Amino acid sequence: MITFRRLELASFTHSAVYLGLLLSAFAFGKPEPETFILGLAHGLMWIGMSLVCIAAARRRIIPFWLAVTVAVLGGLGPFAGSIGFVLADRRGARGEHRSRSKGRR
């Protein structure tokens, strides 16, 4: 089941993997196979997060702007998606977005 909190947790996990990739590639001298594994994990997580966030936006679980942020910027830096989840949570966009959609039907 797709929920805001699960997507938020996945986004923070993706950011942690990406941070590990950056550290591995630039600070630790590109050790193999660690850099390859982290790069592959980042790429697959970005594809998965993009597809799931687009589906979540269609179901009105997350705002559309957040799905676009994750899908478009997530390949270059998943930190943008994690920041987007924090902003959406603080704005109350997840609950507000969900309740507004119920009122339209």
C-alpha positions in Angstrom: 0.0 0.0 0.0 1.3 3.4 -0.9 1.2 6.0 1.8 2.8 9.5 2.3 5.0 8.2 5.2 6.3 5.2 3.2 7.2 7.4 0.3 8.8 9.9 2.6 10.9 7.1 4.2 11.8 5.7 0.7 12.9 9.2 -0.3 15.2 9.6 2.7 16.6 6.1 2.0 17.3 7.1 -1.6 19.0 10.3 -0.4 21.2 8.2 2.0 22.2 5.8 -0.9 23.0 8.8 -3.1 25.1 10.4 -0.3 27.0 7.1 0.0 27.5 7.2 -3.8 28.9 10.7 -3.7 31.2 10.0 -0.8 32.4 6.7 -2.5 33.0 8.4 -5.8 34.6 11.6 -4.7 36.0 11.2 -1.1 37.0 7.6 -1.0 38.7 7.3 -4.5 36.0 5.3 -6.3 36.4 1.9 -4.7 34.9 -1.0 -6.7 32.5 -2.7 -6.5 31.0 -0.3 -3.9 30.7 2.6 -6.3 29.1 0.4 -8.9 26.6 -1.0 -6.4 25.6 2.4 -5.0 25.3 3.8 -8.5 23.1 0.9 -9.6 21.0 1.2 -6.4 20.6 5.0 -7.0 19.5 4.5 -10.6 17.0 1.7 -9.8 15.6 3.6 -6.8 15.2 6.7 -8.9 13.2 4.8 -11.5 11.1 3.1 -8.8 10.5 6.3 -6.9 9.5 8.1 -10.1 6.9 5.5 -11.1 5.5 5.1 -7.6 5.3 8.9 -7.0 3.5 9.5 -10.3 1.0 6.8 -9.3 0.6 8.3 -5.9 0.0 11.7 -7.4 -2.7 10.3 -9.6 -4.3 8.7 -6.5 -4.0 12.1 -4.7 -1.7 10.7 -2.0 0.9 13.3 -2.7 0.7 16.6 -4.5 1.5 16.7 -8.2 4.4 19.1 -7.7 6.1 16.7 -5.3 5.8 13.8 -7.8 7.3 16.0 -10.5 10.1 17.0 -8.1 11.0 13.4 -7.4 10.7 12.3 -11.0 12.5 15.1 -12.7 15.1 16.2 -10.1 15.5 12.8 -8.4 18.0 11.4 -11.0 20.4 14.3 -10.4 19.8 14.7 -6.7 17.2 12.9 -4.6 17.8 15.4 -1.8 15.3 17.7 -3.7 12.6 15.0 -3.3 13.4 14.5 0.4 13.2 18.3 1.0 9.9 18.3 -1.0 8.4 15.7 1.4 9.5 17.7 4.4 7.9 20.8 2.9 4.7 19.0 1.9 4.4 17.6 5.4 5.0 21.0 7.1 2.5 22.7 4.8 0.0 20.0 5.6 -0.3 19.4 1.8 -0.7 15.6 2.2 -3.8 15.8 4.4 -5.1 18.9 2.7 -4.6 17.5 -0.7 -6.3 14.2 0.3 -9.4 15.9 1.9 -9.8 18.3 -1.0 -9.9 15.4 -3.5 -12.7 13.7 -1.5 -14.8 16.8 -1.6 -14.7 17.0 -5.4 -16.3 13.6 -6.0 
